[in-house]
Amino acid sequence: MNVYSTEVAETMSLPPPVENQAYCDVSALEAGHIEIPLAWVIDTAKDDEKAFLPALSFLLRHTTNHDTFVFDLGIRKDWETLPPAYVARIKKMGFRVSVPQDAAASLLRGGMPATDIAHVCLSHLHFDHTGDPALFPRATFLAGAGGRAFLAPGYPTDADSLFAGDLLPADRTRWLEPVGWPPLGPFAHALDFYGDGSLYVVDAGAGHFPGHVNVLARTSGDGGGCSWRGTARMTGGCSRGRRGSRGIVCWGVRIGMGRRRRSISGG
Ligand SMILES: [Zn+2]
């Protein structure tokens, strides 16, 4: 018996499923693209290679309480209305931004208006993750408390700010403070969002931006007891390099999948 690997497996596992375990159906949503030098995200790419990488959003539908939860909003269609300092930075970095269909449009193509969304969780406040929150008028927004200061006061009070002070609705935003969240597997702090082990908001620690959070969804009622099979991990980081990786490389969100993935974004 390999004691070490057994201990690691137990440490890394989700809590085992309970009887009639609730989980989430996860759907990827198209939410814009950014063309960048491929060498920025794949360390074996040639210097002159470029690629349009998707800024994905995800719809998570709870199987028993039927809550509708969107993780990240990708890029807003009118991204050139962002605070001037941010638009200038995007152009200076040479990004080519294309948003033929934003997160709200992708939802609608799948038959779900954005007004039906109850929760929107933003991994962090970069423009390729925040989309257009105004298109989700009934949602409660969730974001890491570490990012709050970037909107206070924000643009236009601070003319040089990259972030609009009114990006998120004050009366419908819940700033998440991970201090006090219990550990989960290898993660130091995780919030059991529904209290039933179906969806966790995970503190990304130092992460990619202050207040960065990820989500970990159970995607099966019976497959998550002994490993990370049966889960979807949405990390929401502007992509970082992986040696030779040419699998799933998204500018907006990197996702590791277990099973049960469906798309409602249409062809
Ligand atoms: Zn980012």
Residues whose N, C-alpha, C, O or C-beta is under 5 A from the ligand:
A	BS01	ZN	H126 C238
